[in-house]
Amino acid sequence: VYSLRNDYKIAAVNLSLGGEKAFTACDTRPIQRILSQLRSVGIAPVIAAGNNGFSQSLSMPACASSAISI
């Protein structure tokens, strides 16, 4: 998506993923750098808060501080 940003008007990236539980920001993961890069050029990374049914936490990668978790 990042490499296509000059060819297309991309407003957001939608990810519907489920991963491990996270009770704090998971900014040490490699995905944080990618999400920050997208945000820096105006592309909103919108990520599902969790498809695993967690009720007390987010799942990875929605826990990244650059993610817009929904």
KAHUVEN-V225231 format. One record per residue. N is the residue number from 1. RES is the residue in one small letter. PSI is psi in whole degrees, -180 to 180 (999 if undefined). Layout:
N/RES/PSI  N/RES/PSI
This chain:
1/v/-46  2/y/-42  3/s/-18  4/l/0  5/r/-27  6/n/-15  7/d/-27  8/y/152  9/k/98  10/i/121  11/a/-32  12/a/158  13/v/129  14/n/121  15/l/129  16/s/90  17/l/161  18/g/136  19/g/-157  20/e/158  21/k/144  22/a/125  23/f/-9  24/t/172  25/a/138  26/c/51  27/d/-5  28/t/-6  29/r/150  30/p/-29  31/i/-28  32/q/-42  33/r/-42  34/i/-45  35/l/-40  36/s/-38  37/q/-43  38/l/-46  39/r/-36  40/s/-21  41/v/16  42/g/18  43/i/120  44/a/119  45/p/104  46/v/120  47/i/135  48/a/135  49/a/-21  50/g/130  51/n/7  52/n/-3  53/g/17  54/f/134  55/s/-13  56/q/9  57/s/170  58/l/163  59/s/160  60/m/132  61/p/9  62/a/-17  63/c/-11  64/a/138  65/s/-21  66/s/-8  67/a/149  68/i/102  69/s/135  70/i/999
